[in-house]
Amino acid sequence: MTTELETELLTAVERRRNFAIISHPDAGKTTLTEKLLLYGGAIHEAGSVKARRAQRHATSDWMAMEQQRGISITSTVLQFEYKKYHINLLDTPGHQDFSEDTYRTLAAADNAVMLEDAAKGLEPQTRKLFEVCKLRSLPIFTFFNKLDRPSREPLDLLDEIEKELGLQTYPVNWPIGTGDRFKGVFDRRARKIHLFERAKHGSRAAVDTVIELGDPRIEDLLEQDLYYQLKEELELLDELGTELDLDSVRAGKMTPVFFGSAMSNFGVELFLDAFLDYAMKPIARKSTAGDLPPTYEDFTGFVFKLQANMDPRHRDRVAFIRVCTGKFEKDMNVTHARSGKTVRLSRPQKLFAQDRESIEVAYPGDVIGLNNPGVFAIGDTIYTGQKLEYEGIPCFSPELFAFLRNPNPSKFKQFRKGVSELQEEGAVQIMYSVDESKREPILAAVGQLQFEVVQFRMQSEYNVETTIDMLPYSVARWVDGGWDALEKVGRLFNTVTVKDTWGRPVLLFRNEWNCRQVEGEHPVLKLNAIAPVVSGLAVSEE
């Protein structure tokens, strides 16, 4: 017999859709995010994300440095209602120097939207992030952007995805012309043509004219050659293309494809409508207690991101929690799996970039912000009822290393606090020399921009000027078996040993060749490119 809570959870889960957008820098991700919010009624005018424009800033880019440069550095969470759906949009950094933050965000997502520039097709960062989605079998939806600029042939773009990513494609809509002659799209679901009027910079919802494929008015509205080309291409798709198979989509084997222009709003609403119909609702997740469905009545969730100083006036620290099962209620007491402590979840917030409002309840698929009094770490599980932990979120091998130095001894306390809080939120990995006389932290990053952000934030949020002293290493490996295993092999050449924030040994190498040389000389020494996971289940390197 279904309980009242189960019925409530079933209803809530049916309405929820949770997704992350992945793309290469400059594919237009923040612009697409803005336009989805515009259609969801969450904002009334889309903000520009161009670095040098002084007008409205994009809603999802809240950090001063992001607004100056016009790029997304941190992941934010945007929640809004659209038609019958409750949507959690996890906005991720586009810049490759922040891919670690994107990996963590994908751990909290149920679907991924792969955004591509129609002139460039697949780009390196998109391929890298696709691999992360593939590991998790996430359903992937593809949106080809910037059709109102010179673009590659749509059939070529589909072919590239099929050959290079091994994904079957199904175009849900099809473009009518490209560049200056981009007139709109044909919606294959409803078999209707959508012709768009160009809105000024797409700051308002686009106005479109919808007509049937055989409507005689088409001759007045569309140039003849474009109409004939559209009919030919649609015949080709119907004859040679595959059928849409939602089971394959949800298993991450087929991608529904959409064409449009986020800047001009062409095709954005059509994409949103189809995506919400096809996307996966919150599903069961792996835990130490087995696969838990979202309707499991006890509350469970995990921390996928920490952020310090989202509101500089209050020096706050926010933990982003993905609700996995049960019903979250304000002021509830939960068990913190790693420490075994009971934590009261007060001041929960619904997140919308830096704007937050207090919430009373949340359901599976939702992301909530909790004030973090220094209890939570990335990957932590919180739960009520029986003890369990979700799979942890791994740290990947950094490629750049540098000492972060504090030239002003009077700022020692602020320096230590800033390093501790930025490390806690995962803004950068931090390691330490095993030589006790060297107390300065070693920053370990995927890209140079991470160092700049750490220095910028140390100055703006903690009022500490810092200097960076680069180290000549490019590869980090964690030692399987820890210090005992390292002692057994004796002295190692062409490497330096440091310790991570958990006190575990990490070997730093100048290059891959040095790393392979040490592995060859000491076959018993097992080295991992992914850090052992502290909270949750251990993650093996696939």
ZAZABA-712284 format. One record per residue (C-alpha): residue number from 1; x negated, y negated, z negated. Coordinates in steps of 0.05 Angstrom, whole numbers, padded with zeros to 5 digits. Last residue first. Example, Ala and Ser with C-alpha at 12.3 -4.5 7.8 and 13.67 -1.06 7.14 Angstrom:
2
PT  2  -00273  00021  -00143
PT  1  -00246  00090  -00156
***
This chain:
542
PT  542  -00774  -00063  00304
PT  541  -00808  -00088  00241
PT  540  -00772  -00060  00181
PT  539  -00728  -00103  00138
PT  538  -00725  -00084  00065
PT  537  -00655  -00089  00037
PT  536  -00635  -00150  -00004
PT  535  -00681  -00202  -00035
PT  534  -00756  -00197  -00028
PT  533  -00761  -00180  00045
PT  532  -00830  -00157  00066
PT  531  -00860  -00209  00112
PT  530  -00857  -00196  00187
PT  529  -00922  -00188  00226
PT  528  -00939  -00127  00185
PT  527  -01008  -00095  00171
PT  526  -01022  -00023  00152
PT  525  -01093  -00009  00129
PT  524  -01108  00066  00137
PT  523  -01135  00054  00208
PT  522  -01190  00008  00181
PT  521  -01239  -00009  00237
PT  520  -01183  -00010  00290
PT  519  -01137  -00053  00247
PT  518  -01195  -00102  00235
PT  517  -01209  -00106  00311
PT  516  -01135  -00114  00327
PT  515  -01131  -00175  00281
PT  514  -01194  -00205  00310
PT  513  -01166  -00197  00381
PT  512  -01100  -00228  00359
PT  511  -01135  -00293  00341
PT  510  -01169  -00332  00285
PT  509  -01141  -00283  00233
PT  508  -01105  -00295  00167
PT  507  -01092  -00236  00120
PT  506  -01034  -00242  00072
PT  505  -01034  -00213  00001
PT  504  -00971  -00219  -00040
PT  503  -00963  -00272  -00095
PT  502  -00889  -00286  -00080
PT  501  -00908  -00354  -00052
PT  500  -00957  -00322  -00003
PT  499  -01028  -00303  -00020
PT  498  -01091  -00315  00021
PT  497  -01144  -00267  00049
PT  496  -01191  -00290  00104
PT  495  -01208  -00250  00166
PT  494  -01267  -00236  00212
PT  493  -01297  -00184  00164
PT  492  -01263  -00142  00111
PT  491  -01295  -00116  00046
PT  490  -01263  -00056  00012
PT  489  -01208  -00013  00042
PT  488  -01181  00009  -00026
PT  487  -01175  -00062  -00052
PT  486  -01127  -00081  00004
PT  485  -01080  -00022  -00010
PT  484  -01078  -00041  -00084
PT  483  -01065  -00115  -00068
PT  482  -01002  -00101  -00029
PT  481  -00979  -00034  -00001
PT  480  -00967  -00060  00070
PT  479  -01011  -00122  00077
PT  478  -00976  -00181  00109
PT  477  -01007  -00207  00174
PT  476  -01018  -00278  00196
PT  475  -01045  -00300  00265
PT  474  -01068  -00368  00290
PT  473  -01126  -00389  00245
PT  472  -01175  -00447  00248
PT  471  -01147  -00488  00190
PT  470  -01119  -00558  00199
PT  469  -01127  -00610  00143
PT  468  -01062  -00649  00135
PT  467  -01058  -00712  00093
PT  466  -01002  -00733  00046
PT  465  -00967  -00796  00024
PT  464  -00917  -00783  -00032
PT  463  -00852  -00822  -00041
PT  462  -00812  -00758  -00054
PT  461  -00757  -00765  -00001
PT  460  -00787  -00811  00051
PT  459  -00861  -00793  00043
PT  458  -00855  -00719  00029
PT  457  -00801  -00717  00084
PT  456  -00846  -00747  00137
PT  455  -00904  -00702  00117
PT  454  -00861  -00640  00119
PT  453  -00830  -00662  00185
PT  452  -00898  -00674  00217
PT  451  -00921  -00605  00194
PT  450  -00859  -00572  00224
PT  449  -00872  -00610  00289
PT  448  -00937  -00571  00298
PT  447  -00901  -00505  00309
PT  446  -00889  -00437  00277
PT  445  -00915  -00460  00210
PT  444  -00959  -00440  00151
PT  443  -00974  -00497  00102
PT  442  -01031  -00481  00055
PT  441  -01019  -00509  -00014
PT  440  -01075  -00546  -00050
PT  439  -01104  -00511  -00111
PT  438  -01172  -00491  -00084
PT  437  -01213  -00477  -00147
PT  436  -01172  -00413  -00158
PT  435  -01200  -00381  -00094
PT  434  -01143  -00335  -00073
PT  433  -01121  -00393  -00028
PT  432  -01047  -00408  -00028
PT  431  -00989  -00398  00020
PT  430  -00928  -00438  00039
PT  429  -00878  -00423  00094
PT  428  -00843  -00485  00122
PT  427  -00774  -00517  00116
PT  426  -00754  -00452  00080
PT  425  -00709  -00486  00028
PT  424  -00753  -00463  -00029
PT  423  -00817  -00486  00006
PT  422  -00788  -00556  00014
PT  421  -00768  -00556  -00059
PT  420  -00835  -00532  -00086
PT  419  -00876  -00577  -00041
PT  418  -00835  -00638  -00061
PT  417  -00839  -00622  -00136
PT  416  -00914  -00612  -00133
PT  415  -00925  -00677  -00096
PT  414  -00878  -00715  -00143
PT  413  -00917  -00689  -00204
PT  412  -00986  -00703  -00173
PT  411  -00969  -00775  -00152
PT  410  -01022  -00806  -00198
PT  409  -01074  -00761  -00164
PT  408  -01066  -00798  -00097
PT  407  -01099  -00762  -00038
PT  406  -01048  -00706  -00039
PT  405  -01071  -00652  00010
PT  404  -01031  -00603  00053
PT  403  -01081  -00550  00076
PT  402  -01065  -00527  00146
PT  401  -01042  -00464  00184
PT  400  -01010  -00454  00252
PT  399  -00982  -00389  00282
PT  398  -00932  -00366  00230
PT  397  -00911  -00292  00229
PT  396  -00837  -00284  00217
PT  395  -00801  -00288  00150
PT  394  -00745  -00236  00143
PT  393  -00673  -00246  00121
PT  392  -00650  -00194  00072
PT  391  -00597  -00141  00085
PT  390  -00540  -00149  00037
PT  389  -00543  -00130  -00037
PT  388  -00495  -00092  -00082
PT  387  -00473  -00085  -00154
PT  386  -00398  -00070  -00162
PT  385  -00349  -00127  -00177
PT  384  -00365  -00199  -00160
PT  383  -00422  -00217  -00113
PT  382  -00481  -00262  -00096
PT  381  -00535  -00239  -00047
PT  380  -00600  -00277  -00038
PT  379  -00631  -00280  00032
PT  378  -00660  -00350  00024
PT  377  -00672  -00365  -00050
PT  376  -00621  -00388  -00101
PT  375  -00629  -00407  -00174
PT  374  -00662  -00476  -00167
PT  373  -00599  -00514  -00190
PT  372  -00568  -00504  -00121
PT  371  -00503  -00543  -00110
PT  370  -00463  -00498  -00065
PT  369  -00446  -00509  00008
PT  368  -00395  -00463  00039
PT  367  -00396  -00424  00104
PT  366  -00332  -00389  00124
PT  365  -00331  -00322  00160
PT  364  -00297  -00287  00102
PT  363  -00252  -00336  00063
PT  362  -00259  -00401  00025
PT  361  -00221  -00433  -00033
PT  360  -00219  -00498  -00074
PT  359  -00260  -00543  -00031
PT  358  -00296  -00609  -00044
PT  357  -00312  -00652  00015
PT  356  -00378  -00661  00050
PT  355  -00404  -00708  00103
PT  354  -00478  -00694  00117
PT  353  -00462  -00648  00177
PT  352  -00391  -00626  00162
PT  351  -00394  -00580  00103
PT  350  -00338  -00557  00057
PT  349  -00365  -00562  -00012
PT  348  -00368  -00520  -00075
PT  347  -00378  -00562  -00139
PT  346  -00381  -00503  -00188
PT  345  -00401  -00432  -00172
PT  344  -00416  -00406  -00242
PT  343  -00477  -00359  -00241
PT  342  -00484  -00294  -00279
PT  341  -00555  -00268  -00278
PT  340  -00578  -00201  -00248
PT  339  -00640  -00237  -00221
PT  338  -00639  -00212  -00148
PT  337  -00564  -00197  -00145
PT  336  -00537  -00264  -00172
PT  335  -00472  -00242  -00204
PT  334  -00411  -00287  -00194
PT  333  -00368  -00331  -00238
PT  332  -00313  -00371  -00203
PT  331  -00312  -00447  -00210
PT  330  -00280  -00457  -00142
PT  329  -00251  -00394  -00111
PT  328  -00282  -00350  -00057
PT  327  -00237  -00295  -00031
PT  326  -00261  -00226  -00011
PT  325  -00317  -00208  00036
PT  324  -00375  -00240  00075
PT  323  -00376  -00313  00055
PT  322  -00439  -00344  00085
PT  321  -00471  -00388  00033
PT  320  -00511  -00451  00048
PT  319  -00549  -00472  -00015
PT  318  -00551  -00548  -00026
PT  317  -00603  -00587  -00065
PT  316  -00586  -00658  -00086
PT  315  -00630  -00719  -00094
PT  314  -00567  -00760  -00105
PT  313  -00581  -00821  -00062
PT  312  -00619  -00780  -00011
PT  311  -00556  -00739  00006
PT  310  -00580  -00679  00045
PT  309  -00638  -00682  -00004
PT  308  -00659  -00608  -00005
PT  307  -00631  -00556  00042
PT  306  -00626  -00481  00032
PT  305  -00605  -00432  00085
PT  304  -00579  -00361  00094
PT  303  -00553  -00349  00023
PT  302  -00508  -00287  00020
PT  301  -00436  -00273  00004
PT  300  -00391  -00226  -00035
PT  299  -00321  -00233  -00066
PT  298  -00286  -00168  -00086
PT  297  -00225  -00150  -00044
PT  296  -00259  -00116  00015
PT  295  -00219  -00150  00072
PT  294  -00284  -00173  00105
PT  293  -00303  -00100  00115
PT  292  -00364  -00075  00075
PT  291  -00412  -00027  00110
PT  290  -00447  00013  00055
PT  289  -00459  -00004  -00019
PT  288  -00531  -00026  -00004
PT  287  -00501  -00073  00047
PT  286  -00487  -00075  00121
PT  285  -00433  -00123  00144
PT  284  -00361  -00111  00167
PT  283  -00332  -00162  00216
PT  282  -00312  -00235  00220
PT  281  -00272  -00248  00284
PT  280  -00307  -00232  00349
PT  279  -00297  -00280  00406
PT  278  -00251  -00268  00466
PT  277  -00191  -00313  00450
PT  276  -00234  -00366  00417
PT  275  -00282  -00367  00476
PT  274  -00225  -00374  00526
PT  273  -00197  -00437  00493
PT  272  -00266  -00467  00478
PT  271  -00290  -00457  00550
PT  270  -00228  -00488  00580
PT  269  -00237  -00547  00532
PT  268  -00309  -00557  00553
PT  267  -00297  -00550  00628
PT  266  -00318  -00620  00648
PT  265  -00329  -00661  00585
PT  264  -00375  -00710  00621
PT  263  -00436  -00698  00576
PT  262  -00416  -00626  00565
PT  261  -00416  -00610  00639
PT  260  -00384  -00546  00663
PT  259  -00391  -00472  00680
PT  258  -00370  -00412  00638
PT  257  -00396  -00341  00635
PT  256  -00369  -00282  00594
PT  255  -00430  -00240  00573
PT  254  -00431  -00165  00575
PT  253  -00472  -00117  00531
PT  252  -00468  -00152  00463
PT  251  -00421  -00099  00434
PT  250  -00365  -00151  00430
PT  249  -00372  -00166  00505
PT  248  -00374  -00091  00522
PT  247  -00310  -00080  00482
PT  246  -00280  -00142  00516
PT  245  -00289  -00112  00586
PT  244  -00279  -00165  00640
PT  243  -00279  -00131  00707
PT  242  -00343  -00129  00748
PT  241  -00357  -00171  00809
PT  240  -00360  -00146  00881
PT  239  -00290  -00156  00908
PT  238  -00261  -00208  00861
PT  237  -00327  -00246  00858
PT  236  -00334  -00246  00934
PT  235  -00262  -00269  00943
PT  234  -00275  -00325  00892
PT  233  -00337  -00346  00931
PT  232  -00299  -00350  00997
PT  231  -00241  -00390  00966
PT  230  -00289  -00439  00933
PT  229  -00328  -00450  00997
PT  228  -00263  -00463  01035
PT  227  -00242  -00515  00983
PT  226  -00310  -00548  00982
PT  225  -00310  -00553  01058
PT  224  -00241  -00584  01059
PT  223  -00255  -00640  01010
PT  222  -00209  -00636  00949
PT  221  -00150  -00679  00926
PT  220  -00112  -00691  00990
PT  219  -00118  -00619  01017
PT  218  -00104  -00592  00946
PT  217  -00035  -00623  00949
PT  216  -00012  -00562  00990
PT  215  -00016  -00518  00927
PT  214  -00048  -00450  00944
PT  213  -00096  -00446  00885
PT  212  -00046  -00476  00835
PT  211  -00060  -00545  00808
PT  210  -00085  -00576  00743
PT  209  -00108  -00648  00743
PT  208  -00157  -00664  00687
PT  207  -00167  -00719  00637
PT  206  -00230  -00710  00595
PT  205  -00230  -00720  00519
PT  204  -00264  -00785  00501
PT  203  -00339  -00801  00497
PT  202  -00352  -00765  00562
PT  201  -00404  -00816  00583
PT  200  -00345  -00857  00611
PT  199  -00295  -00803  00631
PT  198  -00303  -00773  00700
PT  197  -00235  -00749  00725
PT  196  -00232  -00674  00729
PT  195  -00200  -00624  00777
PT  194  -00177  -00560  00744
PT  193  -00157  -00506  00794
PT  192  -00112  -00450  00769
PT  191  -00115  -00374  00770
PT  190  -00096  -00372  00695
PT  189  -00155  -00329  00674
PT  188  -00198  -00345  00734
PT  187  -00200  -00419  00717
PT  186  -00227  -00456  00778
PT  185  -00274  -00512  00759
PT  184  -00282  -00587  00771
PT  183  -00303  -00635  00824
PT  182  -00379  -00628  00825
PT  181  -00398  -00665  00889
PT  180  -00449  -00711  00857
PT  179  -00484  -00650  00829
PT  178  -00447  -00585  00841
PT  177  -00385  -00562  00880
PT  176  -00324  -00528  00851
PT  175  -00351  -00488  00793
PT  174  -00323  -00420  00773
PT  173  -00287  -00400  00709
PT  172  -00288  -00336  00668
PT  171  -00350  -00312  00704
PT  170  -00365  -00240  00681
PT  169  -00437  -00222  00671
PT  168  -00471  -00156  00653
PT  167  -00531  -00167  00608
PT  166  -00599  -00137  00623
PT  165  -00633  -00201  00602
PT  164  -00677  -00211  00663
PT  163  -00637  -00178  00718
PT  162  -00566  -00193  00696
PT  161  -00582  -00263  00670
PT  160  -00620  -00281  00735
PT  159  -00564  -00254  00779
PT  158  -00513  -00299  00744
PT  157  -00556  -00360  00756
PT  156  -00567  -00341  00829
PT  155  -00491  -00334  00839
PT  154  -00481  -00404  00811
PT  153  -00531  -00435  00860
PT  152  -00581  -00479  00824
PT  151  -00561  -00548  00801
PT  150  -00566  -00622  00821
PT  149  -00528  -00659  00766
PT  148  -00454  -00656  00750
PT  147  -00464  -00582  00735
PT  146  -00501  -00604  00671
PT  145  -00486  -00541  00630
PT  144  -00480  -00467  00644
PT  143  -00444  -00437  00584
PT  142  -00458  -00364  00567
PT  141  -00421  -00325  00513
PT  140  -00461  -00274  00473
PT  139  -00431  -00221  00426
PT  138  -00484  -00206  00373
PT  137  -00517  -00137  00377
PT  136  -00562  -00157  00317
PT  135  -00627  -00141  00353
PT  134  -00596  -00171  00416
PT  133  -00583  -00237  00382
PT  132  -00656  -00241  00361
PT  131  -00678  -00223  00433
PT  130  -00632  -00278  00459
PT  129  -00669  -00328  00415
PT  128  -00735  -00312  00450
PT  127  -00702  -00315  00519
PT  126  -00670  -00382  00503
PT  125  -00737  -00410  00480
PT  124  -00771  -00389  00545
PT  123  -00720  -00418  00594
PT  122  -00664  -00383  00633
PT  121  -00631  -00426  00686
PT  120  -00666  -00492  00703
PT  119  -00615  -00532  00744
PT  118  -00555  -00502  00708
PT  117  -00584  -00521  00640
PT  116  -00566  -00463  00595
PT  115  -00526  -00455  00531
PT  114  -00522  -00386  00500
PT  113  -00462  -00385  00453
PT  112  -00472  -00334  00397
PT  111  -00420  -00296  00357
PT  110  -00413  -00269  00286
PT  109  -00464  -00318  00255
PT  108  -00497  -00315  00186
PT  107  -00561  -00278  00209
PT  106  -00563  -00325  00269
PT  105  -00576  -00382  00220
PT  104  -00638  -00348  00193
PT  103  -00666  -00337  00263
PT  102  -00651  -00411  00279
PT  101  -00690  -00436  00219
PT  100  -00749  -00393  00241
PT  99  -00743  -00424  00311
PT  98  -00761  -00493  00285
PT  97  -00822  -00508  00328
PT  96  -00781  -00484  00388
PT  95  -00738  -00546  00385
PT  94  -00664  -00531  00395
PT  93  -00649  -00530  00321
PT  92  -00584  -00494  00304
PT  91  -00512  -00516  00296
PT  90  -00470  -00464  00260
PT  89  -00398  -00476  00281
PT  88  -00347  -00450  00232
PT  87  -00278  -00452  00264
PT  86  -00208  -00444  00234
PT  85  -00162  -00424  00291
PT  84  -00088  -00435  00306
PT  83  -00099  -00496  00351
PT  82  -00169  -00522  00332
PT  81  -00189  -00531  00259
PT  80  -00259  -00555  00240
PT  79  -00322  -00534  00204
PT  78  -00392  -00559  00222
PT  77  -00454  -00527  00192
PT  76  -00523  -00557  00201
PT  75  -00588  -00526  00223
PT  74  -00648  -00572  00216
PT  73  -00691  -00605  00269
PT  72  -00642  -00626  00323
PT  71  -00672  -00676  00372
PT  70  -00658  -00749  00390
PT  69  -00725  -00773  00364
PT  68  -00703  -00828  00317
PT  67  -00638  -00793  00299
PT  66  -00674  -00729  00283
PT  65  -00725  -00766  00240
PT  64  -00669  -00799  00201
PT  63  -00636  -00731  00185
PT  62  -00563  -00726  00201
PT  61  -00561  -00695  00270
PT  60  -00492  -00661  00274
PT  59  -00450  -00725  00280
PT  58  -00491  -00752  00338
PT  57  -00511  -00824  00325
PT  56  -00466  -00881  00346
PT  55  -00501  -00935  00385
PT  54  -00575  -00952  00382
PT  53  -00596  -00910  00441
PT  52  -00670  -00892  00443
PT  51  -00667  -00820  00422
PT  50  -00607  -00798  00464
PT  49  -00557  -00760  00421
PT  48  -00496  -00802  00438
PT  47  -00438  -00798  00391
PT  46  -00372  -00766  00413
PT  45  -00310  -00806  00396
PT  44  -00250  -00783  00356
PT  43  -00284  -00732  00312
PT  42  -00256  -00668  00281
PT  41  -00199  -00667  00332
PT  40  -00222  -00598  00355
PT  39  -00231  -00627  00425
PT  38  -00281  -00678  00398
PT  37  -00314  -00626  00355
PT  36  -00326  -00583  00416
PT  35  -00353  -00645  00451
PT  34  -00403  -00660  00395
PT  33  -00429  -00589  00396
PT  32  -00438  -00593  00472
PT  31  -00479  -00656  00464
PT  30  -00521  -00625  00409
PT  29  -00535  -00566  00456
PT  28  -00551  -00606  00519
PT  27  -00603  -00560  00552
PT  26  -00657  -00609  00527
PT  25  -00692  -00560  00481
PT  24  -00678  -00487  00500
PT  23  -00612  -00459  00476
PT  22  -00574  -00422  00421
PT  21  -00505  -00443  00395
PT  20  -00481  -00408  00332
PT  19  -00412  -00378  00320
PT  18  -00357  -00365  00269
PT  17  -00284  -00354  00287
PT  16  -00231  -00348  00233
PT  15  -00156  -00343  00243
PT  14  -00152  -00267  00239
PT  13  -00197  -00268  00178
PT  12  -00149  -00313  00139
PT  11  -00088  -00270  00155
PT  10  -00124  -00206  00135
PT  9  -00150  -00238  00071
PT  8  -00080  -00261  00049
PT  7  -00052  -00191  00064
PT  6  -00109  -00160  00024
PT  5  -00096  -00208  -00033
PT  4  -00022  -00190  -00035
PT  3  -00039  -00116  -00038
PT  2  -00028  -00068  00020
PT  1  00000  00000  00000
***
